[in-house]
């Protein structure tokens, strides 16, 4: 009999009871990247005693956080490994979630003996998975744990919707001490010591989720400020915005602008300035309560950026340790950009009676703004004077055709002492260059025919498109699911002087490089939406255009990204053991309909007792589908079928191949097949594969089937053959553009 089980995440925790916060406002999940919910065990909203056990508040074991901890008592060696929803004492913590998806559960507890080694945790009563987490041998210390027993992975809960939910903690084995529980959306987050501060309670009345993020740098001067509004903010004049370069003015509420929307465009801001801003949320009538916001800050982009990818060559070097690379590798510079007077930190030429040269090559053409020069700064500089004096500066876009910048330039002399700041700045007036050559016509000493420099730094104006979204080289770019495919819109940060953008986009790399693919002109820094194929690499570039400037066009870099490899038809991860009386129930045999109660169908999906899905023999994730079959005793076939509520388009995104993985059992017999909308496709590999205890990949070329695959509503898996019997496991049914190599 397939019995009822309300699954919950079981942990190695520790529980008892304290000051209830019953009737208090719910906890508030932090909206930041870690999505933290953190609460002291004693700050429960409800404490339910069941079957003579209770959670009791204690403060007798040093090292707890907060005011104490909870312990489930009496510690009589008893426990509830099953039926704990109705038979174990429970603590409830009401929480407002602002994030959905997988949340990783950490519990801080104390193990007092050999038997008190676990608790159960869940969300809103039943949960989708059973976790039994163990802390290890008792060592009489408070510990954080997130590990399930039996090597079954990490403790998690699935939050399917934002809003109010209840975190539940039940006794598993009597005696555990429970100090704190933390939920996080970040799989890499690990709490330490007493863990993060406890989450705040109540409605979120203040503005939050500032964009740009607090402390952000390199923010465009044309920024649009935005935030998430407080819960009680009215639609009209609900926000008062303060923005200034002066922290005190913002903090003290000087000025302020009323605003309806939860966004604000301040107009073009200044370069390289830190701005402070605050949003007060203003209630409507009758009280017009003002909820003062936090003071946030951001720093705008600089006028020019340092060129990072530079190589240096020179006419000569006096010795290997004093090569031209020393002028671009920050050798000799401290954190304040002050240079040393050590000769090994500089470049020095060999004797060159006709003068020396040094040339710098960038990774591409830049619109150059300035060059900073730290001249030769050896200790002998004051009397030998190796530093460049009269200098010719030539630049080129191709390394062949050079143009001289102005006339002769004179570089300032270095002091020959430590703590030397650059003292020459050359204005390049925005010329385009990939190569810059400095030719020394004289040095400051006029005694020896050797020439040197300490450091050179170039700055450019960002007129080219940059910061592509998706990031350059990104793989597994999402194009959605088979049920909810999405079109992709590309984005980028526009070049500073661009009036329009010519976008070249193709799966043909060379066509984008050569510009032979037709360009699409856009006026916003985005391109799309685009309907893309699975597992395909796309190339794109953005040329920035302004007819009023010279040059009119700045060619962009070549970018690429690759889309996700496949669509999931079923990976068997969503199935749970929750009883059908609950709306969250999603038992595997209620989706994959088998021969249970049908004499002619000899298949049985899942197990009689929970967990109903297979959790040991898996191809990926944590579950697979077990299918027992027996074409005997009147059963003419064995087949399980899944019906799709909404028909699926199996030609979407270039899908060509249905792939599923199966695992056999020794002694299996029969002919494996699948059915797509009732059309049978027999397994075309070795029939004996179904008896092999290893995962086998079955690729089905969909175009060869001659079926209408734009609205698939049924998928079946079965085994033919008189008296065929055995057991198979299935996992990771997917759609690919081209099948992966097994």
C-alpha positions in Angstrom: 0.0 0.0 0.0 1.4 3.4 -0.9 1.3 5.1 2.4 1.0 8.8 3.3 4.2 10.6 4.3 4.5 14.3 4.9 8.2 14.9 3.9 10.3 17.4 5.7 13.8 18.3 5.9 15.5 16.6 8.8 18.5 18.0 10.3 21.1 17.5 12.9 19.7 20.3 15.1 18.9 21.1 18.6 15.7 22.5 20.1 13.9 23.7 23.3 11.8 26.8 24.1 11.9 30.5 25.3 10.4 33.9 25.0 7.8 33.6 22.4 7.3 36.4 20.0 3.7 35.3 19.4 1.6 38.0 17.7 4.8 39.8 16.6 5.2 40.8 12.9 6.8 38.1 10.7 10.5 37.9 10.1 11.7 39.7 6.9 14.0 38.0 4.5 17.0 40.1 3.5 16.7 41.1 -0.2 20.4 41.1 -0.7 22.4 38.5 -2.8 22.5 35.9 0.1 18.7 36.1 0.8 19.3 35.6 4.5 16.6 34.6 7.0 18.1 34.3 10.5 16.3 33.7 13.8 17.1 32.7 17.3 15.4 29.5 18.3 13.8 31.1 21.3 12.1 33.7 19.1 9.5 31.3 17.8 6.0 32.4 16.9 4.4 29.3 18.2 5.5 26.4 20.4 3.4 23.2 20.1 3.8 20.4 22.7 2.9 16.9 21.5 3.1 13.4 22.9 4.6 14.4 26.3 7.6 16.1 24.6 8.1 19.9 24.5 10.6 22.5 23.4 11.9 24.2 26.5 13.9 27.4 26.9 17.2 27.0 28.7 20.3 29.2 29.2 22.6 26.7 31.0 25.1 25.9 28.2 27.5 28.7 27.5 28.2 29.7 23.9 24.7 30.2 22.7 23.7 33.3 20.8 20.8 35.5 21.8 19.3 35.0 25.3 19.4 31.2 25.4 18.5 28.1 23.4 15.7 25.6 23.0 16.0 21.9 23.9 13.5 19.1 23.3 12.7 17.4 26.5 12.6 15.0 28.3 15.9 13.5 27.1 14.7 9.9 27.5 16.3 8.5 24.3 13.0 8.7 22.5 12.3 10.3 19.1 10.1 10.6 16.1 11.7 9.5 12.8 8.3 9.3 11.1 4.8 10.6 11.9 6.5 13.6 13.5 4.1 16.2 12.0 1.4 14.9 14.2 3.5 13.4 16.9 6.5 15.7 17.7 6.7 19.0 19.4 7.1 21.9 16.9 8.4 25.4 16.7 7.0 27.8 14.1 8.7 30.9 12.7 6.6 33.1 10.5 8.6 34.7 7.7 8.0 37.0 4.8 10.1 35.7 1.9 11.1 38.1 -1.0 13.0 35.4 -2.9 11.9 32.0 -4.4 13.7 28.8 -5.2 16.1 26.7 -3.3 17.0 27.9 0.2 19.9 26.2 2.0 19.1 25.5 5.7 21.7 25.8 8.4 21.1 25.0 12.1 23.3 25.8 15.0 23.0 23.2 17.8 24.5 21.2 20.6 24.6 17.5 20.8 24.5 16.3 24.5 24.8 12.6 23.9 24.9 9.7 21.5 21.2 9.5 20.7 20.1 13.2 20.3 21.4 13.6 16.7 18.7 15.1 14.5 15.6 17.3 14.1 13.1 17.7 11.2 12.6 21.0 9.5 10.0 22.1 7.0 8.2 24.9 5.4 4.4 25.4 5.8 4.0 21.9 7.3 4.8 19.4 4.6 7.9 19.9 2.4 9.2 18.3 -0.7 12.2 16.3 0.6 13.2 14.4 3.7 16.5 15.3 5.2 18.1 13.7 8.2 21.1 15.7 9.1 23.8 14.5 11.5 26.4 16.6 13.4 28.7 13.8 14.2 29.9 12.5 17.6 29.0 14.6 20.6 31.9 17.0 21.4 30.0 19.4 23.6 30.3 22.5 21.4 27.8 24.6 19.5 28.0 23.7 15.8 26.5 24.8 12.5 25.3 22.0 10.2 23.8 21.7 6.7 24.7 18.1 5.9 22.2 15.2 5.7 23.0 11.8 7.0 23.9 9.0 4.6 25.8 11.3 2.2 22.5 12.4 0.7 23.5 16.0 0.1 22.6 19.3 1.8 19.5 20.4 3.7 17.2 22.6 1.6 13.7 23.9 1.3 11.9 25.1 -1.8 10.2 28.4 -1.5 7.7 28.5 -4.4 6.2 31.9 -3.9 7.1 35.2 -2.2 5.2 36.3 0.8 4.3 34.8 4.1 5.5 31.2 4.9 6.1 29.4 8.2 9.4 27.7 9.0 8.8 24.6 11.1 11.2 22.7 13.3 10.1 19.3 14.8 11.8 17.0 17.3 13.5 14.0 15.7 15.4 12.7 18.7 15.0 14.0 22.2 17.7 16.0 23.9 19.1 18.2 21.1 19.9 21.8 21.9 18.8 24.3 19.2 20.3 27.7 19.1 19.6 29.3 15.7 18.4 28.6 12.2 19.5 30.3 9.0 18.1 30.0 5.5 20.0 31.4 2.5 19.7 31.4 -1.3 23.5 31.4 -1.6 24.8 27.8 -1.9 28.3 29.0 -1.0 27.3 30.9 2.2 28.6 29.3 5.4 27.7 30.8 8.8 30.4 31.1 11.4 30.5 31.7 15.1 27.1 32.9 16.2 26.0 33.4 12.6 24.4 36.5 10.9 22.3 39.0 12.9 18.7 38.0 13.5 16.3 39.1 10.7 14.1 42.1 11.4 10.4 41.7 11.8 7.5 43.5 10.5 6.4 45.1 7.2 9.2 46.6 5.2 8.3 50.2 5.5 11.5 51.7 4.3 12.8 51.9 0.7 15.2 49.1 -0.1 17.1 47.3 -2.9 18.8 50.5 -4.1 20.0 50.6 -7.7 22.8 51.4 -8.2 23.8 49.3 -5.2 25.1 51.1 -2.2 28.8 51.8 -2.7 28.7 51.1 -6.4 31.5 52.7 -8.5 31.9 53.5 -12.2 28.3 54.4 -12.4 27.2 56.1 -15.6 26.6 59.9 -15.4 23.1 59.3 -16.9 22.1 57.0 -14.2 18.4 56.3 -13.3 18.1 55.8 -9.6 15.6 53.1 -8.5 14.5 51.2 -5.4 11.9 48.9 -4.0 9.2 50.8 -2.2 8.0 50.4 1.3 4.8 48.3 1.8 2.6 51.3 2.7 3.8 53.8 0.2 0.9 55.5 -1.7 1.0 55.8 -5.5 1.1 59.7 -5.4 4.0 61.6 -3.8 4.9 58.5 -1.8 8.7 59.0 -2.1 10.9 61.9 -1.1 14.3 61.8 -2.7 17.5 63.5 -1.4 20.6 63.6 -3.6 23.8 65.5 -3.0 27.5 65.4 -3.0 27.3 66.3 0.7 26.6 63.4 3.0 25.4 65.7 5.8 22.8 67.4 3.6 21.3 64.0 2.6 21.5 62.6 6.2 19.9 65.8 7.6 17.2 65.9 4.9 18.1 69.1 3.3 16.0 69.8 0.2 14.2 66.8 -1.2 12.0 66.1 -4.2 8.6 64.4 -4.0 8.2 61.6 -6.5 5.4 59.2 -7.5 7.4 56.4 -9.1 10.0 54.3 -7.4 12.7 55.6 -9.8 14.3 59.0 -10.4 16.4 60.5 -13.2 18.6 63.2 -11.7 20.0 64.4 -15.1 23.7 64.1 -16.2 26.0 64.0 -13.2 29.6 65.0 -12.9 32.6 62.7 -13.5 34.3 60.9 -10.6 32.1 62.3 -7.9 30.6 60.3 -4.9 26.9 61.1 -4.6 24.8 60.4 -1.5 21.1 59.7 -1.7 18.2 58.7 0.4 14.5 57.9 -0.2 12.0 58.5 2.5 8.7 56.7 2.2 5.7 58.9 3.0 2.4 57.4 4.0 -0.8 58.7 2.8 -3.6 60.2 4.9 -4.5 60.4 7.6 -1.2 60.2 9.4 1.4 60.9 6.5 4.0 59.0 8.5 7.5 59.4 7.1 9.8 56.3 7.1 13.3 57.7 6.9 15.4 55.8 4.4 19.0 54.7 4.7 21.7 56.9 3.1 23.2 55.2 0.1 26.1 56.2 -2.1 27.6 55.7 -5.5 30.6 57.1 -7.4 30.2 58.1 -11.1 32.5 57.1 -13.9 35.8 58.8 -14.4 36.3 61.0 -17.5 39.1 58.6 -18.7 40.2 55.1 -17.9 43.6 53.6 -17.8 44.6 51.5 -20.8 45.3 48.1 -19.2 46.7 45.9 -22.0 50.0 47.4 -23.1 53.2 46.0 -24.3 56.5 47.9 -24.6 59.5 47.5 -26.9 62.6 49.8 -27.2 65.6 50.5 -29.3 67.8 48.9 -26.7 68.2 48.1 -23.0 71.4 48.6 -21.0 70.8 45.3 -19.1 68.1 42.6 -18.9 66.7 43.8 -15.6 66.2 47.3 -16.9 64.1 46.5 -20.0 61.2 48.6 -21.4 58.6 46.4 -19.6 59.5 48.2 -16.4 57.8 51.3 -17.7 54.4 49.5 -17.8 54.4 47.0 -15.0 54.1 49.3 -12.0 57.5 48.2 -10.7 58.7 50.8 -8.2 55.3 52.4 -7.7 53.7 52.3 -4.2 50.0 52.4 -3.4 50.0 56.1 -3.9 51.6 55.9 -7.3 54.9 57.3 -6.0 58.0 55.9 -7.6 61.2 54.5 -6.1 64.7 55.5 -7.1 65.9 51.9 -7.7 67.4 51.3 -11.1 65.9 47.8 -11.4 62.4 49.5 -11.4 63.1 51.5 -14.6 64.1 51.2 -18.2 67.5 52.5 -19.4 68.8 52.2 -23.0 72.2 51.3 -24.1 74.5 54.1 -25.4 72.7 55.5 -28.5 74.4 58.6 -30.0 71.4 59.3 -32.3 68.8 59.0 -29.5 66.7 56.1 -28.2 63.1 55.3 -28.7 60.4 53.3 -26.8 57.1 52.1 -28.3 53.9 51.1 -26.7 51.3 48.9 -28.3 47.7 48.5 -27.0 45.3 45.6 -27.6 43.2 47.8 -29.9 42.7 51.4 -31.1 41.7 53.7 -28.2 40.6 57.4 -28.2 43.6 58.6 -26.1 43.1 61.3 -23.5 46.4 61.7 -21.6 49.8 60.1 -21.0 51.4 60.3 -17.5 55.2 60.1 -17.4 57.5 59.3 -14.5 60.9 60.1 -15.9 64.1 58.3 -15.1 64.6 58.5 -11.4 67.8 56.8 -10.5 69.9 58.2 -7.6 72.4 59.6 -10.2 69.7 61.5 -12.1 70.6 64.8 -10.6 74.1 64.8 -12.2 74.0 62.2 -15.0 70.4 63.0 -16.2 69.3 59.9 -18.1 65.7 61.1 -18.2 64.0 62.0 -21.5 64.1 65.8 -22.1 63.1 66.8 -25.6 60.8 64.1 -27.0 59.0 63.4 -30.3 55.7 61.6 -29.9 54.3 59.6 -32.8 51.1 57.6 -32.9 49.5 55.1 -35.3 46.4 52.9 -35.7 48.1 50.2 -37.7 51.8 50.3 -36.7 52.8 51.4 -40.2 51.5 54.9 -40.8 52.5 57.3 -38.0 51.4 60.9 -37.2 53.4 63.2 -35.0 51.6 64.6 -32.0 52.1 68.4 -32.1 55.8 69.4 -32.0 58.6 68.5 -29.7 57.5 67.9 -26.1 59.7 68.4 -23.0 59.4 65.8 -20.2 60.0 67.2 -16.7 63.1 66.0 -14.8 62.8 63.5 -12.0 64.4 64.3 -8.6 66.3 61.0 -8.2 64.6 60.5 -4.8 62.0 58.1 -3.5 58.3 59.2 -3.4 58.4 60.6 -6.9 55.0 61.5 -8.4 54.5 61.7 -12.1 55.4 65.3 -13.3 54.6 65.2 -17.0 51.2 65.0 -18.5 50.7 64.8 -22.3 47.3 65.7 -23.7 46.5 63.4 -26.7 43.4 65.5 -27.5 41.3 62.4 -28.3 43.3 61.0 -31.2 42.8 57.3 -32.1 45.9 55.1 -31.6 47.0 51.6 -31.1 50.7 52.4 -31.1 52.6 55.3 -29.4 56.3 55.8 -30.0 58.4 58.2 -27.8 61.8 59.2 -29.4 64.3 60.9 -27.1 66.1 63.8 -28.9 68.0 64.7 -25.7 68.3 63.8 -22.1 68.6 66.0 -19.0 72.3 65.4 -18.4 73.7 65.9 -21.8 76.7 63.9 -20.7 76.0 60.3 -21.7 74.0 59.0 -24.7 71.7 56.8 -22.6 68.0 57.5 -22.0 65.5 56.2 -19.5 62.0 56.3 -18.1 60.5 55.0 -14.9 56.8 54.5 -15.7 54.3 55.6 -18.4 50.5 55.4 -18.1 47.9 56.0 -20.8 44.3 57.0 -20.4 41.5 56.7 -22.9 38.0 58.0 -23.3 35.5 55.1 -23.5 33.9 55.7 -26.9 33.5 52.0 -27.7 30.7 49.8 -26.6 31.6 47.7 -23.5 30.2 45.5 -20.7 28.2 43.1 -22.9 25.3 41.3 -21.4 25.5 38.3 -21.5 29.2 38.6 -20.5 31.7 37.9 -23.2 32.4 34.1 -23.3 29.5 33.2 -21.1 28.1 29.7 -21.5 24.8 28.1 -20.6 22.9 31.3 -21.4 19.3 30.6 -20.5 16.7 30.5 -23.2 14.0 29.3 -20.8 12.3 26.0 -20.4 10.4 23.8 -22.8 7.1 25.1 -21.2 8.3 28.7 -21.0 10.9 29.5 -23.6 12.3 33.0 -23.5 13.8 35.3 -26.2 17.1 36.9 -25.3 17.7 40.6 -25.3 21.4 41.6 -25.5 22.6 44.6 -23.7 25.8 46.7 -23.4 27.1 49.9 -22.0 27.1 52.5 -24.8 30.2 54.4 -25.9 30.3 57.9 -24.5 29.8 59.8 -27.7 27.5 57.4 -29.5 24.4 58.7 -31.2 23.4 55.3 -32.5 24.7 51.7 -32.4 25.3 49.3 -35.4 24.9 45.8 -34.1 26.4 42.8 -36.0 25.0 39.5 -34.8 25.4 36.0 -36.2 26.5 32.4 -35.5 29.1 33.0 -38.1 32.1 34.4 -36.3 34.0 35.5 -39.4 30.9 37.3 -40.8 30.8 39.4 -37.6 34.5 40.1 -37.7 34.4 41.2 -41.3 31.1 43.0 -40.9 29.5 41.1 -43.8 26.5 40.2 -41.8 23.9 42.9 -42.1 24.0 45.5 -39.3 21.0 46.5 -37.3 21.0 50.1 -36.1 19.5 50.8 -32.7 19.4 53.9 -30.6 19.2 52.2 -27.2 21.9 50.1 -25.7 20.1 46.8 -26.3 19.4 44.4 -29.1 16.6 41.9 -29.3 14.5 40.1 -28.3 16.1 37.2 -30.2 14.8 33.6 -30.6 17.9 31.5 -30.2 18.8 27.8 -30.6 20.0 25.4 -28.0 23.7 24.8 -27.6 24.8 27.4 -30.1 27.6 30.0 -30.0 26.6 33.4 -31.2 29.0 36.3 -32.0 28.3 40.0 -31.9 29.9 43.3 -32.0 28.6 46.9 -31.6 30.0 49.8 -33.6 29.4 53.1 -32.1 28.4 55.9 -34.5 28.2 59.6 -34.3 28.2 61.5 -37.7 29.1 64.7 -35.9 32.5 63.3 -34.7 35.7 62.3 -36.3 36.0 59.5 -36.8 32.3 58.9 -37.2 32.5 55.2 -36.2 34.4 53.3 -33.4 34.4 49.6 -34.1 33.6 47.4 -31.2 35.2 44.2 -29.8 34.1 40.8 -30.9 31.9 39.2 -28.2 30.4 35.7 -27.9 28.1 33.6 -25.8 26.7 30.1 -25.9 23.2 29.1 -25.1 22.1 26.3 -22.7 22.6 22.8 -23.9 19.2 21.3 -23.6 15.6 21.6 -22.4 14.5 19.4 -19.6 11.4 17.2 -20.3 11.6 15.5 -16.9 14.6 15.2 -14.5 12.4 13.7 -11.8 13.6 16.2 -9.2 10.2 17.8 -8.5 8.5 14.7 -7.2 7.8 14.4 -3.5 6.2 12.1 -1.0 3.6 14.6 0.3 0.1 13.1 0.9 -2.5 14.0 -1.8 -4.6 15.8 0.7 -2.1 18.7 0.5 -1.9 20.9 -2.6 1.9 20.6 -2.6 1.6 16.9 -3.3 3.5 15.7 -6.4 4.0 12.0 -6.1 5.8 10.4 -9.0 3.2 7.7 -9.7 0.5 10.4 -9.9 2.3 12.0 -12.8 3.7 9.0 -14.5 0.6 6.9 -14.7 1.4 3.2 -14.6 -0.5 -0.1 -14.6 -1.6 0.1 -10.9 -5.2 -1.2 -11.0 -5.0 -2.0 -14.7 -4.6 -5.8 -15.3 -3.4 -5.5 -18.8 -0.6 -3.1 -17.9 2.2 -4.7 -15.9 4.1 -1.6 -14.9 4.6 0.0 -11.5 6.2 3.4 -11.1 7.9 4.2 -7.8 7.9 2.4 -4.5 5.3 1.2 -2.1 6.7 3.3 0.8 8.4 6.6 0.7 10.6 7.9 -0.7 8.6 6.9 -3.7 11.3 8.0 -6.2 14.7 6.3 -6.4 17.3 8.3 -4.5 20.4 6.0 -4.8 20.6 4.9 -8.4 20.6 8.4 -10.1 22.1 9.8 -13.2 21.9 13.5 -12.2 20.4 15.4 -9.3 19.0 13.4 -6.4 16.1 11.3 -7.9 15.3 8.9 -10.7 12.2 7.0 -11.7 12.1 3.3 -10.9 9.8 1.3 -13.2 9.1 -2.3 -12.4 7.4 -4.4 -15.1 6.0 -7.8 -15.6 4.2 -8.9 -18.8 2.7 -11.9 -17.1 -0.6 -13.0 -15.5 -2.7 -11.3 -18.1 -0.5 -8.2 -18.5 0.1 -7.8 -22.3 2.4 -4.8 -21.9 4.1 -2.6 -19.3 4.0 1.1 -19.8 4.0 4.4 -17.9 2.7 7.6 -19.4 3.0 11.2 -18.6 0.4 13.7 -19.9 1.5 17.3 -20.4 -1.2 19.8 -19.3 -0.1 22.2 -22.1 1.3 20.8 -25.3 5.0 21.1 -25.8 6.8 22.3 -28.9 9.7 19.8 -29.4 11.0 21.7 -32.4 11.7 24.8 -30.3 15.2 26.3 -30.4 16.4 23.9 -33.0 15.6 20.8 -30.9 16.4 17.7 -32.9 17.1 14.8 -30.5 15.2 13.4 -27.5 17.7 11.9 -25.0 16.9 9.8 -22.0 19.0 7.8 -19.7 18.2 4.3 -18.3 19.8 1.9 -15.9 19.1 -1.8 -16.0 18.9 -4.7 -13.6 20.5 -8.1 -14.1 18.1 -10.5 -15.6 15.8 -7.9 -17.3 14.1 -9.1 -20.4 11.9 -7.5 -23.1 12.1 -4.6 -25.7 12.3 -1.1 -24.4 10.4 1.6 -26.2 9.0 5.1 -25.9 5.7 6.5 -27.2 5.4 10.1 -28.4 1.7 11.0 -28.7 1.0 7.3 -29.1 3.6 6.6 -31.8 6.0 3.9 -30.6 9.8 4.1 -31.0 11.7 1.0 -30.2 15.1 1.1 -28.5 17.7 0.8 -31.4 20.6 -0.3 -29.3 21.7 -3.7 -28.0 18.5 -5.2 -26.5 20.7 -6.6 -23.7 21.4 -3.0 -22.5 18.3 -3.1 -20.3 20.0 -5.8 -18.2 23.2 -3.8 -17.7 23.7 -2.2 -14.3 25.0 1.1 -15.8 23.5 4.2 -17.2 22.9 4.1 -20.9 22.1 7.1 -23.1 19.4 6.6 -25.7 19.3 9.2 -28.5 16.2 9.5 -30.6 16.4 11.5 -33.8 13.1 13.4 -33.8 12.9 14.6 -37.5 13.2 11.0 -38.7 10.0 10.0 -36.9 7.7 12.0 -39.2 5.6 13.2 -36.3 4.0 16.5 -35.6 6.2 17.6 -32.7 4.9 21.1 -32.3 2.3 20.1 -29.8 3.4 17.0 -27.9 0.9 16.1 -25.2 1.9 12.6 -24.1 5.2 10.7 -23.5 5.2 7.0 -22.6 7.9 4.6 -21.6 7.3 0.9 -21.8 8.6 -2.6 -22.3 7.2 -5.1 -24.8 7.6 -8.9 -24.9 5.7 -11.9 -23.7 6.6 -12.8 -20.1 9.1 -9.9 -20.1 9.9 -8.7 -16.6 12.4 -6.8 -14.5 13.1 -3.3 -13.3 14.5 -0.2 -15.0 15.4 3.2 -13.8 15.0 6.4 -15.9 16.4 9.8 -15.5 17.2 13.1 -17.3 14.8 13.1 -20.2 16.0 16.0 -22.4 15.7 17.7 -25.7 19.0 18.6 -27.5 19.9 20.3 -30.8 22.5 17.6 -31.2 23.0 14.6 -28.9 25.9 14.8 -26.5 28.7 12.3 -26.8 28.0 9.4 -24.4 
